[in-house]
Amino acid sequence: MPVLQLIIVMLVGFAIGLPVAYSLLVSSLIYLYQQGVPLFVVAQKMANGVESFPLLAIPFFIAAGEMMNTGGVTRRLVNLASTVVGHITGGLAHVTIVANMIMAGMSGSAIADAAGTGRVLIPAMEQEKFDKPFAAAIVSAAGTIGPIIPPSIPFVLFGFIASTSVGRLFLGGIIPGILMGLFLMVTVYIVAKRRHYPRHARSTFREFWVALKESSWALFMPLLILGGILSGIFTPTEAAGMAAIYGLFVGFFIYKEITLRDLLPIATRVVRSSAVVLFIVSAASALQYILTREMVGDALLALFKPFAGRRVMALLLVNLLFLALGCVMETTALLLLFTPIFLPLIDGLGVDRVHFGVFYVLNLMIGTLTPPVGTVMYVILNISKISMLEFTREIWPMLVALIGVLFLITFYPPLVLYIPNLLMGVAK
């Protein structure tokens, strides 16, 4: 019963709008006080939870995303995407998806990608007579590609918790991320055909070449990150640092859209965003101590025991569980709290941890689009100034497409494991 009370307090905190980290901390403190455990244990667990070199990648990737959005990278990538897919029915919606797929190789954050393209493309789509709620929905759905195509902040967190190669996770997200883009483009095409949304004239090769040259410095960033990791020149954390430095260099010296006056606001946003994520990590570490103490993992294993020999059914139930939890809990908290609990189950089913990590993170990204706590949804609602009801009416076809990709990669592991095994060898 103490664990049930803890969960109720935590969910009440979420429901009344208490910040995620505070909801986790309050529920932990109440539990420990009731159990007579010294409260300084919370401070110890919080400090231990963020004392890790791999977690340094988080502020660096956040910084890279800020440099990208401030330094003119987003606009140039949108122009490039427009020359490639703008002529397809529903032109700007396809541009949104392709631009997010390219940006995904730079920031690793769904919120950063959705916010960056949302500020540019939602007004542009509205001017071309797209319904604003549809524009907001496709920007949000395309933003979820960011943490799947490498680099990825959630993959860094999962790799840290699960003691799994972040490099393999990055590579494992390439095919699923491309599939997400393709499935969303098919969905957009169907909707655009029915609603007679406009498209652009087909771009000439010269227009494509000019856009490619203008964005070439930005396009080098994904090659720098993945190439550096795969060649062994630097670790994923060091790659994140290089991405931030490169983003500053391009924005300041090449595109010249970042000035000295911009550096303090950029640094402030990076510190705030990093503090939010790492505060949640530390608070979740305290709660994780309690869940381990109460042997919640053993209870879940017992619950799934009847499905131990039925791998497909077990994975289906795991996905359905997290799709439901994603509607009521924040993504980072879910990732931190449930990864250690489910790893024994996943290992027992013989599921590769890289495979699990990729479809698990995709599942949680879907949760960022669903009320009442979808983080990407709220960012886009703030940008587009539409209601949650309007957003919900338009997002469901995109959710169907993303859930289709989720189940496809869940039940056909080669879609995740082929590239990691090809480039890094089969994991032992």
C-alpha positions in Angstrom: 0.0 0.0 0.0 2.8 2.5 0.6 3.8 2.3 -3.1 0.2 2.9 -4.1 0.0 6.0 -1.9 3.2 7.2 -3.4 1.9 6.8 -7.0 -1.4 8.5 -6.1 0.5 11.5 -4.6 2.7 11.7 -7.7 -0.3 11.6 -10.1 -2.2 14.2 -8.1 0.9 16.4 -8.4 0.9 16.0 -12.2 -2.9 16.6 -12.3 -2.7 19.9 -10.4 0.1 21.2 -12.5 3.0 20.7 -10.1 6.3 20.6 -12.0 7.4 17.0 -12.7 10.5 17.1 -10.5 8.5 18.4 -7.6 5.8 15.8 -8.0 8.5 13.1 -7.8 10.2 14.7 -4.9 7.1 15.3 -2.8 5.9 11.7 -3.2 9.4 10.4 -2.3 9.6 12.6 0.8 6.2 11.6 2.0 7.0 7.9 1.6 10.3 8.1 3.3 8.9 10.1 6.2 6.1 7.5 6.7 8.6 4.7 6.6 10.9 6.4 9.1 13.8 6.6 6.6 16.2 9.6 7.2 15.3 12.3 4.7 18.9 13.0 3.8 18.7 9.8 1.7 16.9 11.9 -0.9 19.7 14.3 -1.2 22.2 11.5 -1.5 20.2 9.7 -4.2 19.6 13.0 -6.1 23.4 13.8 -6.1 24.3 10.3 -7.2 21.7 10.3 -9.9 23.4 13.1 -11.9 27.0 12.3 -11.1 27.7 10.8 -14.5 30.0 11.8 -17.4 27.5 10.6 -20.1 24.8 13.0 -18.8 27.1 15.9 -19.8 25.8 15.2 -23.4 22.4 16.6 -22.4 23.4 20.3 -22.0 25.7 20.1 -25.0 22.9 18.8 -27.3 20.5 21.4 -25.9 23.1 24.1 -26.7 23.5 22.7 -30.3 19.7 23.0 -30.8 19.7 26.6 -29.5 22.6 27.5 -31.8 20.8 25.9 -34.7 17.5 27.8 -34.1 19.2 31.1 -33.4 21.9 30.9 -36.1 19.7 30.6 -39.2 20.2 26.9 -39.6 16.5 26.1 -39.4 15.5 28.5 -42.1 18.1 27.2 -44.5 17.1 23.6 -43.9 13.5 24.5 -44.5 14.5 26.1 -47.8 16.4 23.0 -48.8 13.5 20.7 -47.9 11.2 22.9 -49.9 13.2 22.4 -53.1 13.1 18.6 -52.6 9.4 17.9 -51.6 7.6 21.2 -51.9 6.0 20.1 -55.2 4.1 17.2 -53.6 0.5 17.7 -52.8 0.4 19.4 -49.3 3.8 20.9 -50.1 4.7 22.8 -46.9 3.5 20.0 -44.7 6.0 17.6 -46.4 8.6 20.3 -46.1 8.0 20.3 -42.3 8.6 16.6 -42.1 11.7 16.5 -44.2 13.2 19.6 -42.4 12.6 17.9 -39.1 14.3 14.7 -40.4 17.4 16.7 -41.3 17.3 18.7 -38.1 17.0 15.5 -36.1 20.7 14.9 -36.9 21.7 18.0 -35.0 19.7 18.6 -31.8 18.3 15.3 -30.4 15.3 17.1 -28.9 11.7 16.9 -30.0 10.8 20.2 -28.3 13.7 22.1 -30.0 12.9 20.7 -33.4 9.2 21.3 -33.2 9.6 24.8 -31.8 12.2 25.7 -34.4 10.1 24.6 -37.4 6.9 25.7 -35.8 7.8 29.3 -35.6 8.7 29.3 -39.3 6.3 26.9 -40.9 3.0 27.3 -39.0 2.6 31.0 -40.1 3.7 30.0 -43.6 1.2 27.2 -43.9 -1.5 29.5 -42.5 -0.7 32.0 -45.3 -1.1 29.2 -47.9 -4.6 28.4 -46.6 -3.7 25.3 -44.5 -5.9 24.9 -41.5 -3.9 26.1 -38.5 -4.8 23.1 -36.3 -3.5 20.8 -39.0 -0.3 22.8 -39.4 0.2 22.6 -35.6 -0.4 18.9 -35.6 2.0 18.0 -38.4 4.8 20.2 -36.9 4.3 18.4 -33.5 4.3 14.9 -35.1 7.4 15.7 -37.2 9.2 17.0 -34.1 9.0 13.5 -32.6 11.5 12.3 -35.2 14.2 14.4 -33.5 15.0 12.0 -30.7 14.9 8.9 -33.0 17.3 9.9 -35.8 20.7 10.4 -34.1 21.8 12.2 -32.0 19.2 11.8 -29.2 19.0 13.0 -25.7 16.6 10.2 -24.7 19.0 7.6 -26.1 21.8 9.2 -24.0 19.6 8.8 -20.9 18.5 5.2 -21.8 22.1 4.2 -22.5 23.2 5.6 -19.2 20.5 3.8 -17.2 20.6 0.5 -19.1 24.4 0.4 -19.5 24.0 0.1 -23.2 26.1 1.5 -26.0 24.8 5.0 -27.0 26.5 4.7 -30.3 24.5 1.5 -31.1 21.3 3.3 -30.0 22.1 6.2 -32.3 22.6 3.9 -35.2 19.5 1.9 -34.3 17.3 5.0 -34.7 18.2 5.7 -38.3 15.8 3.4 -40.1 12.9 3.9 -37.6 13.3 7.7 -38.0 13.2 7.4 -41.7 10.1 5.2 -41.5 8.4 7.8 -39.2 9.0 10.5 -41.9 7.7 8.3 -44.7 4.6 7.2 -42.8 3.8 10.8 -41.9 4.3 11.9 -45.5 1.8 9.3 -46.7 -0.7 10.5 -44.1 -0.2 14.1 -45.1 -0.6 13.3 -48.8 -4.0 11.5 -48.1 -5.3 14.4 -46.0 -4.0 17.1 -48.4 -5.6 15.4 -51.3 -9.0 15.3 -49.5 -8.7 19.0 -48.4 -7.1 20.3 -51.6 -4.1 21.8 -49.8 -1.7 23.6 -52.2 1.7 22.6 -53.4 4.6 24.6 -54.8 6.0 24.5 -58.3 8.7 21.9 -58.8 12.1 23.5 -58.1 14.8 23.7 -60.7 18.1 22.0 -60.2 19.7 25.5 -59.9 17.3 26.4 -57.0 18.1 23.0 -55.3 21.8 23.6 -55.7 21.7 27.1 -54.3 19.7 25.8 -51.3 22.1 22.9 -50.8 25.1 25.2 -50.9 23.5 27.6 -48.3 22.8 24.7 -45.9 25.9 22.7 -46.5 27.6 23.9 -43.3 24.5 22.8 -41.4 24.4 19.5 -43.1 27.9 18.7 -42.0 26.9 18.6 -38.3 25.3 15.1 -38.4 28.4 13.8 -40.2 30.6 15.3 -37.6 28.6 13.7 -34.7 28.1 10.2 -36.2 31.5 10.1 -38.0 33.3 11.1 -34.8 31.6 8.4 -32.7 31.9 5.6 -35.2 35.6 6.4 -36.0 36.4 6.4 -32.3 37.7 10.0 -32.4 35.3 11.0 -29.5 32.6 9.6 -27.3 28.9 10.5 -27.6 29.4 13.1 -24.8 32.4 14.6 -26.6 30.4 14.5 -29.8 27.7 16.6 -28.1 30.3 19.1 -27.1 31.7 19.3 -30.6 28.2 19.8 -32.0 27.6 22.8 -29.7 30.9 24.3 -30.6 30.3 23.7 -34.3 26.8 25.2 -34.1 28.3 28.3 -32.5 31.0 28.6 -35.1 28.5 28.3 -38.0 26.0 30.7 -36.6 28.6 33.3 -35.6 31.3 33.1 -38.3 29.6 31.5 -41.4 25.9 32.6 -41.3 26.6 35.5 -39.0 23.2 35.4 -37.5 24.5 34.9 -33.9 25.9 38.1 -32.4 27.7 38.8 -29.1 24.3 40.2 -27.9 22.7 36.8 -28.5 25.1 34.7 -26.5 23.8 35.6 -23.0 20.1 34.8 -23.9 21.3 31.5 -25.6 23.3 30.5 -22.5 20.3 31.4 -20.3 18.0 29.2 -22.3 20.5 26.3 -22.3 21.0 26.5 -18.5 17.3 26.6 -17.8 16.5 23.7 -20.2 19.4 21.6 -18.9 18.5 22.3 -15.3 14.9 21.2 -15.9 16.0 17.9 -17.4 18.8 17.2 -14.9 16.5 18.1 -12.0 14.0 15.5 -13.2 16.9 13.0 -13.5 18.0 13.6 -9.9 14.4 13.6 -8.5 13.6 10.3 -10.4 16.8 8.8 -8.9 15.3 9.3 -5.4 12.0 7.7 -6.5 13.8 4.9 -8.2 15.5 4.0 -4.9 12.0 3.7 -3.4 10.7 1.5 -6.2 13.8 -0.8 -5.8 13.3 -0.9 -2.1 9.7 -1.9 -2.5 10.7 -4.5 -5.2 8.2 -3.1 -7.7 10.3 -4.7 -10.5 9.7 -8.1 -9.0 6.0 -7.4 -8.8 5.9 -6.4 -12.5 7.9 -9.5 -13.5 5.3 -11.6 -11.7 2.5 -9.8 -13.5 4.1 -10.6 -16.9 5.1 -14.1 -15.9 2.1 -15.7 -17.7 3.4 -14.2 -20.9 7.1 -15.3 -20.5 6.8 -17.8 -23.3 4.7 -15.6 -25.5 7.1 -12.8 -26.6 4.8 -11.1 -29.1 2.0 -10.8 -26.5 4.4 -9.5 -23.8 5.9 -6.9 -26.1 2.4 -5.9 -27.2 1.3 -5.4 -23.6 4.5 -3.4 -22.8 3.8 -1.1 -25.7 0.1 -0.6 -24.7 1.2 0.0 -21.1 3.6 2.8 -22.1 1.2 4.3 -24.6 -1.3 4.7 -21.7 1.4 6.0 -19.3 2.6 8.5 -21.9 -0.8 10.2 -21.6 -0.4 10.9 -17.9 3.3 11.1 -17.2 6.2 13.2 -18.6 8.6 11.4 -20.9 11.8 11.9 -19.0 10.2 10.7 -15.8 8.8 7.6 -17.5 12.2 6.8 -19.1 14.1 7.1 -15.8 11.6 5.4 -13.6 10.6 2.4 -15.7 13.7 1.5 -17.6 15.4 -0.3 -14.6 12.2 -2.0 -13.7 11.6 -3.4 -17.2 15.1 -4.4 -18.1 14.9 -7.8 -16.3 11.7 -8.6 -18.2 13.2 -7.5 -21.5 16.4 -9.6 -20.9 14.2 -12.6 -19.9 12.3 -12.3 -23.2 15.6 -12.3 -25.1 15.0 -8.8 -26.5 18.2 -6.9 -27.4 18.5 -3.8 -25.2 19.2 -1.6 -28.2 16.0 -2.8 -29.9 14.1 -2.2 -26.7 15.6 1.2 -26.2 14.6 2.4 -29.7 11.0 1.3 -29.7 10.6 2.3 -26.0 11.8 5.9 -26.8 9.5 6.1 -29.9 6.6 5.0 -27.7 7.4 7.8 -25.2 7.7 10.3 -28.1 4.1 9.5 -29.1 3.2 10.4 -25.5 4.5 13.9 -26.1 1.7 14.5 -28.5 -1.2 13.3 -26.3 -3.1 15.2 -23.7 -3.1 16.0 -20.8 0.7 16.2 -20.3 2.2 16.1 -23.9 5.2 18.4 -23.7 5.6 18.9 -27.5 1.8 19.5 -27.8 2.0 22.3 -25.2 4.9 24.0 -26.9 3.1 24.0 -30.3 -0.2 25.1 -28.7 1.7 28.1 -27.3 3.2 28.9 -30.7 0.0 28.4 -32.8 -2.5 29.8 -30.3 -5.1 27.0 -30.9 -7.1 25.0 -28.3 -6.2 21.5 -27.2 -9.5 20.3 -28.7 -8.6 21.7 -32.1 -5.2 20.1 -31.9 -6.6 16.7 -30.8 -9.0 16.6 -33.7 -6.1 16.9 -36.2 -3.4 14.9 -34.5 -5.1 11.5 -34.6 -4.1 10.5 -38.2 -0.4 11.3 -37.3 -0.7 9.2 -34.1 -2.0 6.3 -36.2 1.0 6.6 -38.5 3.5 6.8 -35.7 1.9 3.9 -33.8 2.1 1.9 -37.0 5.9 2.5 -37.1 6.1 1.6 -33.4 4.6 -1.8 -33.9 6.5 -2.4 -37.1 9.9 -1.9 -35.4 8.8 -3.7 -32.3 7.9 -7.0 -34.0 10.6 -6.8 -36.7 13.9 -6.1 -34.9 16.2 -6.0 -38.0 14.7 -2.5 -38.7 16.5 -1.4 -35.6 19.5 -3.7 -35.4 20.6 -3.9 -39.0 22.7 -0.7 -39.1 24.3 -1.1 -35.6 25.3 -4.8 -36.4 26.6 -3.8 -39.9 28.8 -0.9 -38.7 29.7 -2.0 -35.2 29.3 -5.8 -35.3 26.8 -8.0 -33.6 26.7 -7.3 -29.9 27.8 -10.1 -27.7 
